[in-house]
Amino acid sequence: MGIRSVFHHIGWLLKGVKVFALVGKSGTGKSFRAQLVAQKHGINLIIDDGLLIKDQKILAGKSAKREKGMLSAVRTALFTDDDHAREVREILKNTHFKRILIIGTSIEMTKRIASRLGLPSPSRTILIEEIATTEEIEHAQKVRNEEGKHIIPVPAIEVKKNYPHIFFESIRILFRNRLPWLRKAKEFEKTVVRPEYSKKGKVAISESALTQMVLHCVNEFNPDIIVDKIILKKEETSYGIEVIVNIPYGLQMSGELHELQRYILESLEQFTGIILDEVSITVGKVSLLRNMIRNNKKKKKEASEKTQK
């Protein structure tokens, strides 16, 4: 610990700041229960996977869930980047708080994080086994190992605001009379994310379902744009999509195709969880609107007859 860190450490102690640690192996449900632990012990701030969180809002930092590799995710969680650590230290310095919770996979990890942020070492360590049953921990690990899902203990709107391209789904949890120290029922919103570095939990989706979703996106975006062909490129963990469209003569498309591309990308990643390497849109031809409508009706009729057969 350097001289500056020692002064920071003493400064926090003089202010009466107490550091808590929540420790457990990866995927055992630490982030899932973070808000409950904070409520029980009157904790104001949470440090989790590179983020500084207060009242279910992200104050500073960057999420390790955003990293593409496991090693870089670990570095982010440990605040090894000086700019990252400095940003969080500045916010801590300007935020009034008495108690802070650091989440980590080991006691040593929480100590390292505290040191990087100029905080005192944790004076109270809570093990995941103290607040979750064996069955709950095993279920959490199964979800992590088989589906690659991780939890960020903030509402989905916070995740979307900071990381608009990460796949997420929001869940609300109502805890009532399950934990003896929790007097009142409390509802928390968590966000389930599937990081890019998660090698497991690949999302499988049929090509026909994906095609129908693209058709729906295009029609919802602008019903005058007719999809002529959809080409899917499937890799081991991702997809590529090329959409060939016909547009009516005279339709103003300045900037529209770029917006359509973004709309398809965000909609599919949000609602399916698949990772899209690319979404390209090609204009096949420009036709008179009445010809396009006639051709589109013909294609729908042929598709319907084919399905009936």
C-alpha positions as CSV (number, residue, x, y, z in Angstrom):
1,M,0.0,0.0,0.0
2,G,1.5,3.4,-1.0
3,I,1.7,6.5,1.1
4,R,-1.3,8.1,-0.7
5,S,-3.4,4.9,-0.1
6,V,-2.5,4.9,3.6
7,F,-3.7,8.5,3.9
8,H,-6.9,7.6,2.1
9,H,-7.4,4.6,4.3
10,I,-6.9,6.6,7.5
11,G,-9.2,9.4,6.1
12,W,-12.0,7.0,5.6
13,L,-11.6,5.5,9.1
14,L,-11.7,9.0,10.6
15,K,-15.0,9.6,8.8
16,G,-16.4,6.4,10.3
17,V,-16.7,4.6,7.0
18,K,-17.1,0.8,7.4
19,V,-16.4,-1.6,4.5
20,F,-18.3,-4.9,4.2
21,A,-17.4,-7.8,1.9
22,L,-19.8,-10.3,0.3
23,V,-17.7,-13.3,-0.8
24,G,-18.6,-16.4,-2.8
25,K,-17.5,-18.3,-5.8
26,S,-18.5,-17.2,-9.3
27,G,-22.1,-17.9,-10.1
28,T,-23.3,-18.5,-6.5
29,G,-25.8,-15.6,-6.5
30,K,-23.8,-12.8,-4.8
31,S,-25.1,-10.0,-7.1
32,F,-28.6,-11.5,-6.9
33,R,-28.6,-10.9,-3.1
34,A,-26.5,-7.8,-2.9
35,Q,-29.4,-5.4,-2.3
36,L,-30.8,-7.6,0.5
37,V,-27.4,-7.5,2.3
38,A,-27.3,-3.8,1.8
39,Q,-30.7,-3.3,3.3
40,K,-30.0,-5.5,6.3
41,H,-26.8,-3.7,7.2
42,G,-27.8,-0.2,6.2
43,I,-25.2,-0.1,3.5
44,N,-25.2,3.0,1.2
45,L,-23.0,1.9,-1.7
46,I,-22.1,-1.4,-3.5
47,I,-19.0,-2.2,-5.6
48,D,-19.8,-5.0,-8.0
49,D,-17.9,-6.2,-11.1
50,G,-16.3,-2.8,-11.7
51,L,-19.4,-0.7,-11.0
52,L,-20.2,1.7,-8.1
53,I,-23.9,1.5,-7.3
54,K,-26.2,3.5,-5.1
55,D,-29.9,3.2,-4.6
56,Q,-30.0,0.8,-7.6
57,K,-28.3,3.4,-9.9
58,I,-24.9,3.2,-11.5
59,L,-22.8,6.1,-10.2
60,A,-19.5,5.3,-11.8
61,G,-17.3,2.7,-13.2
62,K,-17.6,0.2,-16.1
63,S,-19.1,-3.3,-16.0
64,A,-16.9,-6.3,-16.3
65,K,-19.9,-7.9,-18.1
66,R,-19.1,-5.7,-21.1
67,E,-15.7,-7.2,-21.6
68,K,-15.1,-9.7,-24.4
69,G,-12.5,-11.9,-22.6
70,M,-12.5,-13.5,-19.2
71,L,-9.1,-12.0,-18.3
72,S,-10.1,-8.5,-19.2
73,A,-13.3,-9.0,-17.2
74,V,-11.3,-9.9,-14.1
75,R,-9.0,-6.9,-14.6
76,T,-12.1,-4.6,-14.8
77,A,-13.6,-6.2,-11.6
78,L,-10.3,-5.5,-9.8
79,F,-10.0,-1.9,-11.1
80,T,-6.5,-2.5,-12.5
81,D,-7.0,0.3,-15.0
82,D,-5.8,3.6,-13.4
83,D,-8.4,5.8,-15.1
84,H,-11.2,3.4,-14.1
85,A,-10.1,3.3,-10.5
86,R,-9.5,7.1,-10.4
87,E,-13.1,7.8,-11.7
88,V,-14.6,5.7,-8.9
89,R,-12.3,7.2,-6.3
90,E,-13.4,10.7,-7.2
91,I,-17.1,9.8,-7.0
92,L,-16.5,8.2,-3.6
93,K,-14.7,11.2,-2.4
94,N,-17.7,13.4,-3.3
95,T,-20.4,11.1,-2.0
96,H,-21.6,11.0,1.5
97,F,-21.8,7.5,2.9
98,K,-20.9,5.5,6.0
99,R,-21.1,1.9,4.8
100,I,-20.0,0.3,1.5
101,L,-20.2,-3.3,0.3
102,I,-17.6,-4.9,-1.9
103,I,-18.5,-8.1,-3.8
104,G,-15.8,-10.6,-4.7
105,T,-15.0,-14.2,-5.3
106,S,-12.5,-14.3,-2.4
107,I,-11.6,-12.2,0.7
108,E,-8.2,-11.4,-1.0
109,M,-10.1,-10.0,-4.0
110,T,-12.2,-7.7,-1.9
111,K,-9.1,-6.5,-0.1
112,R,-7.4,-5.7,-3.5
113,I,-10.4,-3.8,-4.7
114,A,-10.6,-1.8,-1.5
115,S,-6.9,-1.0,-1.9
116,R,-7.3,0.1,-5.5
117,L,-10.1,2.5,-4.5
118,G,-8.3,3.8,-1.4
119,L,-10.7,2.3,1.0
120,P,-10.0,0.5,4.3
121,S,-9.9,-3.3,4.1
122,P,-13.3,-5.0,4.8
123,S,-14.0,-5.2,8.6
124,R,-16.9,-7.5,8.1
125,T,-17.0,-10.4,5.6
126,I,-20.3,-12.1,4.7
127,L,-20.1,-15.5,3.0
128,I,-22.7,-16.4,0.4
129,E,-23.4,-19.6,2.4
130,E,-24.6,-17.4,5.3
131,I,-27.4,-15.9,3.2
132,A,-28.3,-18.6,0.7
133,T,-29.2,-22.2,1.0
134,T,-27.2,-25.0,-0.6
135,E,-30.0,-25.6,-3.0
136,E,-30.2,-21.9,-4.0
137,I,-26.4,-21.8,-4.6
138,E,-26.5,-25.0,-6.7
139,H,-29.4,-23.6,-8.8
140,A,-27.5,-20.3,-9.3
141,Q,-24.4,-22.2,-10.4
142,K,-26.4,-24.3,-12.8
143,V,-28.0,-21.2,-14.5
144,R,-24.5,-19.7,-14.8
145,N,-22.9,-22.8,-16.2
146,E,-25.6,-23.9,-18.5
147,E,-27.1,-20.6,-19.7
148,G,-24.3,-18.2,-19.1
149,K,-26.5,-15.7,-17.3
150,H,-25.1,-13.1,-14.9
151,I,-26.9,-10.6,-12.6
152,I,-26.3,-6.8,-12.3
153,P,-28.1,-5.6,-9.2
154,V,-29.7,-2.5,-10.8
155,P,-32.9,-2.0,-12.9
156,A,-32.8,-2.7,-16.6
157,I,-33.1,1.0,-17.5
158,E,-29.7,1.6,-15.8
159,V,-28.0,-1.1,-17.8
160,K,-29.6,0.0,-21.1
161,K,-28.6,3.6,-20.4
162,N,-24.9,2.6,-19.8
163,Y,-24.7,-0.4,-22.1
164,P,-27.3,-0.1,-24.9
165,H,-26.0,-3.0,-26.9
166,I,-25.8,-5.6,-24.2
167,F,-28.5,-8.3,-24.1
168,F,-30.6,-8.0,-21.0
169,E,-33.8,-9.0,-19.4
170,S,-35.4,-7.5,-16.3
171,I,-36.6,-9.4,-13.4
172,R,-38.4,-8.3,-10.3
173,I,-38.0,-10.2,-7.0
174,L,-40.4,-9.9,-4.1
175,F,-38.9,-11.2,-0.9
176,R,-41.5,-11.8,1.8
177,N,-41.0,-13.7,5.1
178,R,-38.1,-15.8,3.7
179,L,-35.4,-14.2,5.7
180,P,-36.0,-13.6,9.4
181,W,-34.1,-10.3,9.5
182,L,-36.1,-8.8,6.7
183,R,-39.1,-7.2,8.5
184,K,-41.0,-5.8,5.5
185,A,-41.5,-7.3,2.0
186,K,-39.2,-5.5,-0.4
187,E,-39.2,-5.5,-4.2
188,F,-35.9,-5.2,-6.0
189,E,-35.3,-5.1,-9.8
190,K,-32.3,-7.0,-11.1
191,T,-31.0,-7.3,-14.6
192,V,-30.0,-10.6,-16.2
193,V,-27.2,-10.2,-18.8
194,R,-25.3,-12.6,-21.0
195,P,-21.8,-11.2,-21.3
196,E,-19.8,-11.8,-24.5
197,Y,-17.1,-13.6,-22.6
198,S,-19.6,-16.2,-21.5
199,K,-18.7,-19.3,-23.6
200,K,-21.8,-21.2,-22.4
201,G,-25.4,-20.5,-22.6
202,K,-25.6,-20.2,-26.4
203,V,-29.0,-19.2,-27.6
204,A,-30.5,-21.4,-30.2
205,I,-33.2,-20.1,-32.5
206,S,-34.7,-21.5,-35.7
207,E,-33.9,-19.8,-39.0
208,S,-37.6,-19.5,-39.7
209,A,-38.3,-17.8,-36.4
210,L,-35.4,-15.4,-37.0
211,T,-36.6,-14.7,-40.5
212,Q,-40.1,-13.9,-39.2
213,M,-38.7,-11.5,-36.6
214,V,-36.8,-9.7,-39.3
215,L,-39.9,-9.4,-41.4
216,H,-41.8,-8.1,-38.5
217,C,-39.1,-5.5,-37.7
218,V,-39.0,-4.2,-41.2
219,N,-42.8,-4.0,-41.5
220,E,-43.1,-2.3,-38.1
221,F,-40.3,0.2,-39.1
222,N,-41.9,1.1,-42.5
223,P,-44.6,-1.0,-44.2
224,D,-43.7,0.5,-47.6
225,I,-40.3,-1.3,-47.5
226,I,-40.7,-4.8,-48.9
227,V,-38.3,-7.6,-47.9
228,D,-37.2,-9.5,-51.0
229,K,-34.8,-11.9,-49.4
230,I,-33.1,-12.7,-46.0
231,I,-29.8,-14.4,-45.9
232,L,-28.7,-15.8,-42.5
233,K,-25.0,-16.6,-41.7
234,K,-24.7,-18.7,-38.6
235,E,-21.5,-19.1,-36.7
236,E,-20.9,-21.1,-33.5
237,T,-21.9,-18.3,-31.2
238,S,-23.3,-15.6,-33.4
239,Y,-25.3,-14.7,-36.5
240,G,-24.9,-12.4,-39.5
241,I,-28.0,-11.2,-41.4
242,E,-28.3,-9.7,-44.8
243,V,-31.6,-8.2,-45.7
244,I,-32.3,-7.4,-49.4
245,V,-35.2,-5.0,-49.8
246,N,-37.3,-3.4,-52.5
247,I,-38.3,0.2,-52.0
248,P,-41.0,2.2,-53.8
249,Y,-39.9,4.9,-56.3
250,G,-40.0,8.3,-54.6
251,L,-39.7,7.0,-51.0
252,Q,-37.2,9.3,-49.1
253,M,-34.6,6.9,-47.7
254,S,-32.0,9.3,-46.6
255,G,-30.7,7.9,-43.3
256,E,-33.7,5.5,-43.1
257,L,-31.7,2.4,-44.0
258,H,-29.1,3.1,-41.3
259,E,-32.0,3.5,-38.7
260,L,-33.6,0.3,-40.0
261,Q,-30.3,-1.5,-39.6
262,R,-30.0,-0.3,-36.0
263,Y,-33.6,-1.1,-35.3
264,I,-33.3,-4.7,-36.4
265,L,-30.0,-5.2,-34.5
266,E,-31.3,-3.8,-31.2
267,S,-34.7,-5.6,-31.5
268,L,-33.2,-9.0,-32.2
269,E,-30.5,-8.8,-29.6
270,Q,-32.9,-7.6,-27.0
271,F,-35.7,-10.1,-27.5
272,T,-33.7,-13.2,-28.5
273,G,-30.3,-12.8,-26.7
274,I,-28.4,-13.9,-29.8
275,I,-25.2,-12.0,-30.7
276,L,-25.3,-10.4,-34.1
277,D,-22.0,-9.8,-35.8
278,E,-23.6,-7.8,-38.6
279,V,-26.8,-6.7,-40.0
280,S,-26.5,-5.4,-43.6
281,I,-29.3,-4.0,-45.7
282,T,-29.1,-4.0,-49.5
283,V,-31.5,-2.3,-51.8
284,G,-32.4,-4.9,-54.5
285,K,-34.5,-2.7,-56.7
286,V,-36.6,0.4,-56.8
287,S,-40.1,-0.3,-58.0
288,L,-43.5,1.4,-58.5
289,L,-45.4,0.9,-55.3
290,R,-48.4,-0.8,-56.9
291,N,-46.0,-3.4,-58.5
292,M,-44.4,-4.0,-55.1
293,I,-47.7,-4.6,-53.4
294,R,-48.8,-7.0,-56.1
295,N,-45.6,-9.0,-55.9
296,N,-45.7,-9.0,-52.1
297,K,-49.2,-10.4,-52.1
298,K,-48.2,-13.0,-54.6
299,K,-45.3,-14.1,-52.4
300,K,-47.5,-14.3,-49.4
301,K,-50.0,-16.4,-51.3
302,E,-47.3,-18.8,-52.5
303,A,-45.9,-19.1,-49.0
304,S,-49.4,-19.8,-47.6
305,E,-50.1,-22.5,-50.2
306,K,-46.7,-24.1,-49.5
307,T,-47.4,-24.2,-45.7
308,Q,-50.8,-25.8,-46.3
309,K,-49.2,-28.6,-48.4
